Amino acid sequence: MSPDRRYPLELDQTEVERYRMMAEAARQAEADLWEPAGIVARSRVADVGCGPGAMLPALAAAVGPDGRVTAVDADPEAVAAATALVAAADLGNVAVQQGRAEASGLAAGALDVVMLRHVLAHNGGAEDAIVAHLATRLRPGGCLYLVDADLTAIRVIPEAEHPDLVELQERYLAFRAASGNDNAAGLRLAERVVRAGLELVEFRGRYVIRGVAPGLRSPAWAAREAMVAAGMATAEDLRRWDRAFEATAWRPPTFFAPMFTAIGRCPAQR
């Protein structure tokens, strides 16, 4: 991610917890895809756009002690968080480095799998460049593993039943669209794989319904300061939205979202 396309969600403890929740749910839902994609013992895997590293323990376990996971993120704060997680969990087969999704610093033609989760939706205008770059990092027969959502259809109940929080979500989507981001990035994963010259071997969607921890707030809330800085929200909006969250906090929240996975294989000969 380049400096002019900064990820707008503040990486506080609440946001880190949201990453962990998503990683746990994703690993369970995608259990049948990792092995066919090549995420197996002794494989070399990159997690590009790794954020605070929520997916790294599962990847490290999948490739085993003789495999290697390289985690890449453009945000120094995310790199620091992922590095701390790797050290705390004693993940000796994982390395973390800073790099942009379209200029990752990964060696060309060296990886069995490159995973990119929920990154394309935050890099408006660079989506095809990112996918094309990562495709060149694969060895012949290696796989690019893309995951993204349709943000226009995400709901959190009871938030989606409160008018002020419905407005917050609508404001967030408008803020993202004004920045050139694709709010429905998940729907277009397959076509991006094909445009990068890869063989599309899997494109599937699933609808996630999951209870989340009380007090866990939405990505729209995490982006509130960025929206204020962009002139798309005010301090009074933030106070009003905060009151709305407090008014709904007594009900256990449930997350509803369509998620998509596309897997593209590098040709045996380029």
DAWO-V393463 format. One record per helix or strand of 2 or more residues. SS is the DSSP state (~ for helix, > for strand). FROM is the first residue (numbers start at 1). TO is the last residue. Records with the same first field share a line. If there is no record, write none. Layout:
# DAWO-V393463
SS: FROM-TO + FROM-TO
This chain:
# DAWO-V393463
~: 3-5 + 13-29 + 31-37 + 56-63 + 76-88 + 120-122 + 127-135 + 151-153 + 159-161 + 163-178 + 185-195 + 219-222 + 224-229 + 235-248
>: 44-48 + 68-73 + 94-98 + 111-117 + 138-149 + 155-157 + 199-211 + 254-265
